[in-house]
Amino acid sequence: MNILVDAMGGDKGPKVVVKGSILALKELNVDITLVGDESIIKKELSENNYTGDRISIIHAEEVINNEDEAAMAIRRKKNSSMIIALNLLKDEKYQGFISTGNTGALITGGTLITKRIKGIERAAIASPFPTENGMALLLDAGANADCKPDYLKQFGLMGSIYYEKLFEVSSPKVGLANIGVEKEKGNLLVKEAYELLENSNINFIGNVEARDIPRGKADVIVCDGFVGNIILKLTEGLAFTIFDILKDEFMKSFSRKIGALLLKSSFKAFKSKMDYREYGGAPLLGISKPVIKAHGSSDEIAVKNAIKQTKNFAEKDIIKIIEDNISISE
């Protein structure tokens, strides 16, 4: 298995991508192709004392930055690491692609270059979401701000298949994010989507209110990208704020510092459950090859886990299962 990795995207650049790739090789039976500035990548490999033959390099002269407008970048930066990698992904030699770079460009490029699965109307960002019961999947987490009911039905189907295969959970519970649990609640989009999901062949449990998402009421939460991104960003901000407040409170007196020391292992375990690095990244479900969007601020641990996630994605043959189920549902 050979996995493509965009070496130039993200906030921390090639340094963490190279380190994460080397870490992945210690755990996984994969080859890795780094796409980016060859001289920089070789320098990082040398500084990490890597002399093996399981990492190859494909040179790319340009980089798509986070400030670049997605469609414009796809057209004008054809020699960028992201665009070169997406074109390479069409070759059967490569089984998946990871980027920590511009999310909009990755979605647009994945759709236009790698193409969508036949029958899928829109690709969706399927973001891991920590809950009391483990890991849930939130989609769409930002790819499609405006949706049609059919899109949400397909998100539910794709999310259900991905969750079942990756987390080995039979018939995962699929919920529709809404302002109330009653069927008649919500705007026109979610009311119509409710009917479609209810009559689909997935384990649809109905509407899920935002407060019940972190409690693990549903394994897969379906929503449009506007709502999904707000849920995701609010949760991230709230988690960081809680940690900061607790830290400030524990530092206010000696006795509190002692209490914090005694609770250190518990806080560490809690933080690990909330840590995005443990889950690698968010798959773009609906693209015809495995594409993973890793967090822009990913470190080497997150990169390593994104490579692991991509390997599992490809091995489980999830795209073929989605293709088969879409043709049946039509």
N, C-alpha and C positions, 0 to 999 in steps of 0.2 A: 504494500500500500504506500502510495506517495501523496503527501499532503502539501499543498501550496500555502505559503504564509507570506503575507504582505509585510515586508521588513521595515517599511518606511512610515506606516501609519501610526496613529496614536500620539499621546502626549510625551511619552518617554523614548520614542524612537527605536532604532535598531538594537541598542544595548540590551533592553529587556527581551526583545523578540529572539535574539540570538541565545541569550541565557535560558529562556524558556524552552527553546527548541532543543538545546543540549540536555536539559532536564528531562524532556519528553522521551528522548532516545534511551535514557537509562531505564525507563519504565515500559516503553511501548515498542512493539515490533513494527516500526514504520520507517519510511524514508521521508525526508523533508526537503522541499525546494523553497529556498528563500528568494523572493523577488524584490529587487531594490538596487541601490548603488553598490556595485560589486566591491569597490575599494573599501568602503565603510564596513560592509559585511565581513570581508576578509580580515580587516583590522580587529573587529570584535571577536571573530572566531579565534584569532591568534592570541588576543588578550585573555581568552578563556581557555587557552591551551588545547583547543580542539584540533585533532589531527586525523579524525576518522573520515570515512567515505560515504556516510549516510546523509550528509547535508550537501546539497548542491546549490548553486547560485545562478540565477538568471538576471542579467543586468537590466535596470530600468533607469532612464535618465531623469524622469520627472516624478513629482509627488503631488497627489491630490490632498490639499490641506483642508482643515475643518471650515475655513472661511470660504472655500470655493463653492459656488452655486452648483448643485448636483448635475443638472442637465448640461450646463455649459462646460463643466469639467470633463464629462464623458466625451463630449465632442472635441474639445481642444487639447486635452492631455492624454492622447492616445499612447504615448510612451511612458505613462505613469505606471508605478508598480501595481496599482489596483487593476487597471485596465488590461495590462499585459497578463496578469494572473487570471483574470476572468476569461480572457481569450484562450489561455492555456487549459483552463478547466473543461473546455469542450472536448479536449483530447482524452481518450479512455485511459491514458497513462496516469492521469491524476484523479484521485477519488474525493477531493474536497479542498476547500479554500477558507482561510481565516484572515480577517483584517480587523485591526483596532482603529482604522481610519474613519473618514467621513461617512456617516451612516446613510445619508441621502444618496450620495454617489454610489455606495455599495448596493443599495436597493435598486436604484435606476440602472446601474451597470448589470446587476444580476438579471434584471428583467429584460433588458435590451440585448445583452450579449449572450449570457448563458441560457436565457429564455425561461419562461414559466412552464410548469407541468401542464400538459394538454388538459384542458377543461377547467383549470384553476384561473379564476378571474383576476385575483390580486394576491401577491405574496405578502406575508405577514411576519412581523418580528415576534417571535415566541420567547418571551423573557422568563427565565426562572424566577420564582417568587417564594421566599421562605415563609412558612406558616407553622402553626403549632404542631401540625401533623406531618411535617416534613416539607417537601418541595412541591409547589404548584407551578402551573404554567400560565402566563398571562399573554393573550394575543387578541388583538394586535397591540403592540406596545409603542407604536409610533410611525409605522410605514404609511398608513392610510387614514388621514384625518377625516375624510368624508367617505362614507361607506353605503352600500346598498344591503338590503337584508340577505341576499344570496351570498354576499361576501362573508357575512358573519356565520352563516351556515357552514361555508367551506372552512372558515377558521376553526369552528368547532370540530369538524371532521378531521382536519389535519392535526390539530392539537391533541385530539383523543388518540390518534394513531401514534404520534410521536411519544406521548406520555406513556402509553401502554408498552411500547417496545423499549424505550430507554430506561424507564423506571420499573419495568416488569410488573405492572399493575393491570389486572384484568378489568375491562370495562370501567375505565376511570370516569369519575363524576364530572360532568360538564355543566357549568353554570353560566348564565348570562348576566353581566354586570348591569344593575338597574337601581333605581331609587326606591324600590320596594319589592317585596317578594311576590305580591299578587300579580297574576297574569295580566290584568288590565292596566297595570302601572307602566309609566315610561312614555317616551316619545314614539312617534310613528315608526321610526327605524327599529327600535327594540321590540315593539309590539308585533311587527311583521316578522322579524327575525325569530321571535319566540315561537310562532306558528311553524316556521320551517324547521327549527331545531327540534321541536316537539314531535314532528312527524318524520324525523330522520332516524337512522339506525344506530345512533350513539346513545350513551347513557346520560340523557339530558335531565337534570334535576330541577330546572326552572330558574327563576331569577335569584341573584345573589346580591345582597347589599354590600357596599364597600366595607362596612365594619366587620362583616363575616368573612371577607377574603383572607385576612391574616390568621383567622381562626381555623382555616383549612376546611371550610364547608364544601368547597369544590376543588377537584384536582386540576381542572382546566377552566380558566375564566375567559369568556369571550366578550369582546367589546370592540368599538371602533378605535383607531389609532389615537384620536384626540383624547378620549376618556382614558385609554390604557396608559398613555404617556404621563398624564396627570397623576394617575394612581401610582405609577412606578416612581416618579420623581418626588411626590409627596411622601411616600413611604421611605425612600432613601433619606430625604431631609429630616424626617421625624426620627429615624434611627440614629443619625449622626447627632441630632439635638439631644436625644435622651442620653447618649453616651457622654456628651459634653457636660450636661447638667449633673449627671451622677459623679463625674470626675471632679467637678467644682465642689460639690457637696462633700465628697469624701476628703477633700484637701483642707476643709475648714477647721479641723481640730485633730489633735493627736489620737484621740480615741476613735475617731472616724477613720483615720489612716490605718489603725490596727484592724478595724472591721473590714476595710477594703482589702487588706492583706489576707485576711482569713477567707474572704470571698473570691479571691483572685482566680482560682481554678474554675469557679462557676461562671464568672464574667467571661473568662477566656472561651469556655464552651459555648456560651450564648453568642459571643461575638463571631465565633466560627460559623454558627448557623446562619448569621446575617451577612457573612462575607461573600460578596459576588465572586471573588477569586476562586472559591471552591467549586464553582459551577462552570467556569470557563467563559461562556458567552451565550448569546441568543441566536438560535438558528433562524434563517430566513426561510420559513416554510412556504412552499409553493414554487420555489426555484428548482430547475430540473437536475441540479447537482447539489451536494451538501455545501452550503455556504454558512459560515458562522461569523456573526458580528461580536467581537470581543469588546469589552469596555475600553473607552479611550484612555483611561488612566491605568490600564492593566500593567501589572508587574510580571516578573518571570513566572511566578506561580500561576497566575491567571492564564498566561500564554500556554504554559504546559498543559493546564486543564482544558483549555480550548482545543488543543491538538488531540487530547484524549477524547473529548466530546465529539469531535469531527470523525475520528476513527470509529467510534461506536455508532454514530449516525450512518456512516457508509456501510458498516458491517451488518447492521440490522435491516438493510435494504428498505428503509422507510419510504423512499421516493417511489419505488415500485409498488408498494402497498397503497400509497396515496393514489397513484395512477389507477390502480385496479378499483379502488373504492369510489373514485370520482366517476369512472365509466359506469359503475353499477348504479350510483345515485342519479345519474342522468337518464 
